[in-house]
């Protein structure tokens, strides 16, 4: 019964009742109360699910960063390490202050061996800079290496694993994207993140997300289960998740480390992490999947087209991004021209048939 409860709760959350419980900020929970959910369970019976119901027993504290920040930078109970400009306070972990040329990061001390997981991040990006005069953003990591500084939002390039970039500044002046922008990259060490193009060539998917200088809490959720990677946001103070990225065919090994980093250049912002909560997803795997040595899996994505191919073809269709005004205009224009052409051809064909019928009479 306990397994069925977990499954059904996850099913309810997945199909549109994805509200974060007000009593436990950052945790997903079904909208109906316990009585409604119990009746739903009895009616529905066992249901397969691949997400957590947000109960505390699924929270993996050894991989979570929660106030009060015990075990951060302490040699006795070390769970998280930080470096660079990172500053620990009682209310937040500041990766960078609103100052130029700063880099900072915080990393979990223990490798994660969960096959299916969901990370909830409570964060805040804010500063004095006005429009397009701030930067650069935050990166969330699940990677083989940790505590290695570098040029990618304060961490190393050519990494092994997963990165989610919360980018606030458009380095590419020709871009049609609207910033801030969230994007995902999976790397086996062979790809380099191109800051001048905002990572466009190696991006798997992305979405526009207005998370900077908000007067309320901002959250991001990253879920990985059975090859499916999902990124969701709660930026509108509505206690509900909004889809941002959904990719299938993703392969990530176990035994990597969770972390977060940020960097500033000529422009700056405060980049704060309030909490990072990791939940274990209760998912059944086939016997063949259980027999795999998940620690030896190479990070990869099963796409019709690889990100590297997109260097030679900037119009690669594997990325999902928002339709800009120009794109919408061109689509509408093409549709209108198509309708006009069809109408003209139809009128000509109709007139020819009328003339042919007159000849027979």
C-alpha positions as CSV (number, residue, x, y, z in Angstrom):
1,X,0.0,0.0,0.0
2,X,2.9,2.4,0.8
3,X,4.3,1.9,-2.7
4,X,1.0,2.4,-4.3
5,X,0.5,5.7,-2.3
6,X,3.9,6.9,-3.5
7,X,3.1,6.0,-7.1
8,X,-0.4,7.6,-7.1
9,X,0.8,10.8,-5.4
10,X,3.5,11.1,-8.1
11,X,0.9,10.5,-10.8
12,X,-1.4,13.2,-9.5
13,X,1.5,15.7,-9.3
14,X,2.6,14.9,-12.8
15,X,-0.8,15.5,-14.4
16,X,-1.2,19.1,-13.3
17,X,-1.6,19.2,-9.6
18,X,2.0,20.1,-9.1
19,X,1.8,22.7,-6.3
20,X,4.5,23.1,-3.8
21,X,3.2,22.6,-0.3
22,X,3.0,26.1,1.4
23,X,4.0,24.5,4.7
24,X,7.2,23.0,3.1
25,X,8.5,25.5,0.6
26,X,10.3,23.9,-2.3
27,X,8.6,20.5,-2.0
28,X,6.1,19.3,-4.5
29,X,2.8,18.0,-3.2
30,X,-0.6,17.1,-4.6
31,X,-3.3,19.7,-4.5
32,X,-6.0,17.5,-2.9
33,X,-6.0,16.7,0.8
34,X,-5.1,13.3,2.4
35,X,-8.8,12.1,2.4
36,X,-9.2,12.9,-1.3
37,X,-6.0,11.2,-2.1
38,X,-6.9,8.1,-0.2
39,X,-10.2,7.8,-2.0
40,X,-8.3,8.3,-5.3
41,X,-5.9,5.5,-4.4
42,X,-8.7,3.1,-3.5
43,X,-10.4,3.9,-6.8
44,X,-7.3,3.9,-9.0
45,X,-5.3,1.0,-7.5
46,X,-1.6,0.6,-8.2
47,X,-0.3,3.2,-10.6
48,X,3.2,3.4,-12.0
49,X,5.0,6.7,-11.3
50,X,8.5,8.1,-11.7
51,X,8.5,11.1,-9.4
52,X,8.5,11.8,-5.7
53,X,5.5,12.9,-3.7
54,X,7.6,15.3,-1.6
55,X,7.4,13.3,1.6
56,X,10.3,13.8,4.0
57,X,11.4,10.2,3.8
58,X,12.4,10.6,0.2
59,X,14.7,13.6,1.0
60,X,18.3,12.6,0.9
61,X,19.8,14.9,3.6
62,X,23.4,13.9,2.8
63,X,23.0,15.4,-0.7
64,X,20.9,18.4,0.4
65,X,21.9,21.9,1.4
66,X,19.3,23.2,4.0
67,X,19.2,25.9,6.6
68,X,20.8,26.0,9.2
69,X,23.8,25.2,7.1
70,X,25.4,22.5,9.3
71,X,28.2,20.5,7.7
72,X,29.2,23.3,5.3
73,X,32.9,24.0,5.4
74,X,33.3,22.2,8.7
75,X,36.0,19.6,8.9
76,X,34.0,17.5,11.5
77,X,30.8,17.0,9.6
78,X,31.8,18.0,6.1
79,X,28.9,17.5,3.6
80,X,29.5,20.6,1.4
81,X,32.7,22.4,0.3
82,X,32.9,25.8,-1.1
83,X,35.6,27.9,-2.8
84,X,36.4,31.2,-4.4
85,X,34.2,34.2,-3.5
86,X,31.5,32.0,-1.9
87,X,30.3,33.4,1.4
88,X,28.2,31.5,3.9
89,X,25.5,33.4,5.9
90,X,22.7,32.2,8.2
91,X,20.1,32.9,5.4
92,X,21.9,32.0,2.1
93,X,25.1,30.9,0.4
94,X,26.3,33.8,-1.7
95,X,28.3,32.4,-4.6
96,X,29.4,35.8,-5.9
97,X,28.7,39.3,-4.5
98,X,27.6,42.1,-6.9
99,X,31.2,42.9,-7.8
100,X,33.2,42.4,-11.0
101,X,35.4,39.4,-11.8
102,X,34.2,37.1,-9.0
103,X,33.9,33.3,-9.1
104,X,32.5,31.0,-6.5
105,X,31.0,27.5,-6.1
106,X,29.7,25.0,-3.5
107,X,29.9,21.2,-4.0
108,X,28.4,18.2,-2.2
109,X,31.2,16.2,-0.6
110,X,29.5,12.8,-1.3
111,X,29.0,11.2,-4.7
112,X,25.3,10.4,-5.5
113,X,24.5,6.8,-6.4
114,X,20.8,7.3,-7.0
115,X,19.6,6.2,-10.4
116,X,16.5,8.4,-10.3
117,X,16.4,11.7,-8.5
118,X,14.9,15.2,-8.3
119,X,16.7,18.3,-7.2
120,X,14.8,21.4,-6.0
121,X,16.8,24.6,-5.9
122,X,15.8,27.7,-4.0
123,X,17.9,30.6,-5.4
124,X,18.0,34.3,-5.9
125,X,19.8,36.4,-8.5
126,X,19.7,40.2,-7.8
127,X,21.7,43.3,-8.1
128,X,21.9,47.0,-8.9
129,X,22.5,46.6,-12.6
130,X,19.7,47.7,-15.0
131,X,18.6,46.0,-18.2
132,X,21.5,44.0,-19.9
133,X,24.0,45.6,-17.4
134,X,24.3,42.5,-15.1
135,X,25.8,39.1,-15.3
136,X,26.7,36.4,-15.7
137,X,24.5,33.8,-14.0
138,X,24.4,30.5,-12.1
139,X,25.3,26.9,-13.2
140,X,23.9,23.8,-11.5
141,X,26.0,20.7,-11.9
142,X,25.9,16.9,-11.7
143,X,29.5,16.1,-12.7
144,X,32.4,13.7,-12.3
145,X,34.8,16.4,-11.0
146,X,34.2,18.9,-8.2
147,X,35.8,22.0,-6.9
148,X,37.6,22.7,-10.1
149,X,37.4,26.5,-11.0
150,X,37.1,27.5,-14.6
151,X,35.6,29.8,-17.2
152,X,32.0,28.3,-17.3
153,X,30.1,30.2,-14.7
154,X,33.0,29.7,-12.3
155,X,33.6,26.1,-13.0
156,X,35.6,23.9,-15.4
157,X,35.0,23.5,-19.1
158,X,35.0,20.1,-20.9
159,X,33.3,18.6,-17.9
160,X,31.7,15.1,-17.6
161,X,28.1,15.1,-16.7
162,X,25.1,17.5,-16.6
163,X,24.9,21.3,-16.4
164,X,21.9,23.6,-16.1
165,X,22.8,27.2,-16.9
166,X,20.8,30.1,-15.6
167,X,22.2,32.8,-17.9
168,X,21.4,36.4,-17.3
169,X,23.5,38.2,-19.9
170,X,23.4,37.8,-23.8
171,X,27.0,37.7,-25.0
172,X,25.9,37.0,-28.6
173,X,24.6,40.3,-29.9
174,X,22.8,38.5,-32.9
175,X,20.8,36.2,-30.6
176,X,17.0,36.2,-30.8
177,X,16.7,34.7,-27.3
178,X,15.1,36.7,-24.5
179,X,17.2,36.7,-21.3
180,X,17.4,35.5,-18.6
181,X,17.6,32.1,-20.2
182,X,17.8,28.5,-18.9
183,X,19.6,25.9,-20.9
184,X,20.8,22.3,-20.5
185,X,24.1,20.7,-21.6
186,X,25.3,17.0,-21.3
187,X,29.0,16.5,-21.8
188,X,31.4,13.5,-21.9
189,X,34.4,15.8,-21.8
190,X,34.7,16.4,-25.5
191,X,32.5,19.6,-25.8
192,X,33.5,23.1,-24.9
193,X,31.0,25.7,-23.7
194,X,31.2,28.8,-26.0
195,X,30.4,31.9,-23.9
196,X,30.5,34.1,-26.9
197,X,27.5,32.3,-28.3
198,X,25.9,31.7,-24.9
199,X,26.4,28.0,-25.3
200,X,24.1,27.8,-28.3
201,X,26.1,25.1,-30.1
202,X,26.0,22.6,-27.2
203,X,22.6,23.4,-25.8
204,X,20.1,20.5,-25.8
205,X,17.1,22.6,-24.9
206,X,16.2,25.9,-23.2
207,X,13.6,28.4,-22.2
208,X,13.3,32.0,-21.3
209,X,12.8,32.5,-17.5
210,X,12.4,35.9,-15.8
211,X,14.1,35.0,-12.5
212,X,16.3,38.1,-11.8
213,X,15.4,40.8,-9.3
214,X,12.1,39.2,-8.2
215,X,10.5,40.4,-5.0
216,X,9.5,36.8,-4.1
217,X,11.1,33.4,-3.8
218,X,12.3,31.7,-7.0
219,X,12.7,27.9,-7.4
220,X,13.9,25.5,-10.0
221,X,13.4,21.7,-10.1
222,X,15.6,19.2,-12.1
223,X,14.3,15.7,-12.4
224,X,16.1,12.7,-13.9
225,X,14.4,9.4,-14.2
226,X,14.8,6.5,-16.7
227,X,16.5,8.6,-19.3
228,X,14.1,11.5,-19.1
229,X,15.4,14.9,-18.0
230,X,12.9,17.6,-17.0
231,X,13.5,21.1,-15.8
232,X,10.7,23.2,-14.2
233,X,10.5,26.6,-12.6
234,X,8.3,28.4,-10.0
235,X,9.0,32.1,-10.6
236,X,5.6,33.7,-10.3
237,X,5.0,33.1,-6.5
238,X,2.1,30.8,-7.3
239,X,3.4,27.6,-5.6
240,X,3.2,25.7,-8.9
241,X,5.7,24.4,-11.3
242,X,5.9,25.5,-15.0
243,X,7.6,23.3,-17.6
244,X,10.8,24.6,-19.1
245,X,12.7,21.7,-20.5
246,X,11.8,18.0,-21.2
247,X,14.3,15.7,-23.0
248,X,14.3,12.0,-23.4
249,X,17.2,9.7,-24.2
250,X,19.6,11.2,-21.6
251,X,22.1,8.8,-20.0
252,X,23.8,9.9,-16.8
253,X,26.0,7.7,-14.6
254,X,25.8,7.3,-10.8
255,X,28.6,8.4,-8.5
256,X,28.8,12.0,-9.7
257,X,28.7,15.1,-7.5
258,X,26.0,17.9,-7.2
259,X,27.2,21.5,-7.1
260,X,26.4,25.1,-8.0
261,X,28.7,27.8,-9.2
262,X,28.5,31.4,-10.5
263,X,30.7,34.0,-12.1
264,X,30.8,37.7,-12.9
265,X,32.9,39.5,-15.4
266,X,32.8,43.2,-16.4
267,X,29.1,43.0,-15.2
268,X,28.0,41.6,-11.9
269,X,25.1,40.4,-9.7
270,X,24.6,38.7,-6.4
271,X,24.1,35.0,-7.0
272,X,22.6,33.3,-3.9
273,X,21.6,29.7,-3.2
274,X,19.1,29.4,-0.3
275,X,18.7,25.6,-0.5
276,X,19.3,22.5,-2.6
277,X,17.1,19.6,-1.8
278,X,17.6,16.2,-3.4
279,X,14.8,13.6,-3.4
280,X,15.0,9.9,-4.3
281,X,12.4,8.9,-7.0
282,X,10.7,5.6,-6.3
283,X,11.0,3.9,-9.7
284,X,11.0,0.3,-10.6
285,X,13.7,-0.9,-13.0
286,X,13.8,-4.0,-15.2
287,X,16.2,-6.8,-14.2
288,X,18.4,-5.8,-17.2
289,X,18.6,-2.2,-15.9
290,X,19.4,-3.4,-12.4
291,X,22.3,-5.4,-13.7
292,X,24.0,-2.5,-15.4
293,X,27.0,-0.9,-13.7
294,X,25.6,2.6,-13.6
295,X,29.0,4.1,-12.4
296,X,30.5,3.2,-15.8
297,X,27.9,4.8,-18.0
298,X,29.2,7.5,-20.4
299,X,27.2,10.8,-20.2
300,X,25.3,11.0,-23.5
301,X,22.0,12.0,-25.2
302,X,20.3,9.8,-27.8
303,X,19.4,12.5,-30.4
304,X,18.8,12.4,-34.1
305,X,21.4,15.1,-34.2
306,X,24.2,15.7,-31.7
307,X,25.0,19.2,-30.3
308,X,28.4,19.1,-32.0
309,X,26.8,18.8,-35.4
310,X,25.0,22.1,-34.7
311,X,28.3,24.0,-35.0
312,X,28.1,23.6,-38.8
313,X,24.3,23.9,-38.8
314,X,23.2,26.8,-36.6
315,X,19.5,26.0,-37.4
316,X,19.7,22.5,-35.8
317,X,16.2,21.4,-34.8
318,X,17.1,19.6,-31.6
319,X,16.8,22.7,-29.5
320,X,13.5,23.9,-28.1
321,X,13.3,27.6,-27.5
322,X,10.6,30.3,-27.4
323,X,9.2,31.7,-30.6
324,X,10.3,35.3,-30.9
325,X,8.3,38.0,-32.5
326,X,10.1,37.7,-35.9
327,X,9.6,34.0,-36.0
328,X,5.9,34.3,-35.3
329,X,5.6,37.0,-38.0
330,X,7.4,34.9,-40.5
331,X,5.3,31.8,-39.7
332,X,2.1,33.9,-40.1
333,X,3.4,35.4,-43.3
334,X,4.2,32.0,-44.8
335,X,0.8,30.7,-43.8
336,X,-1.0,33.7,-45.3
337,X,1.0,33.4,-48.6
338,X,0.2,29.7,-48.7
339,X,-3.6,30.5,-48.3
340,X,-3.4,33.1,-51.0
341,X,-1.6,30.8,-53.4
342,X,-4.1,28.0,-52.7
343,X,-7.0,30.4,-53.3
344,X,-5.6,31.7,-56.6
345,X,-4.9,28.2,-57.9
346,X,-8.3,27.1,-56.8
347,X,-10.0,30.0,-58.6
348,X,-8.0,29.3,-61.8
349,X,-8.9,25.6,-61.7
350,X,-12.6,26.4,-61.1
351,X,-12.6,29.0,-64.0
352,X,-11.0,26.4,-66.4
353,X,-13.6,23.8,-65.5
354,X,-16.4,26.3,-66.1
355,X,-15.1,27.2,-69.5
356,X,-14.7,23.5,-70.4
357,X,-18.3,22.8,-69.3
358,X,-19.5,25.7,-71.6
359,X,-17.9,24.1,-74.6
360,X,-19.8,20.9,-74.1
361,X,-23.1,22.7,-74.1
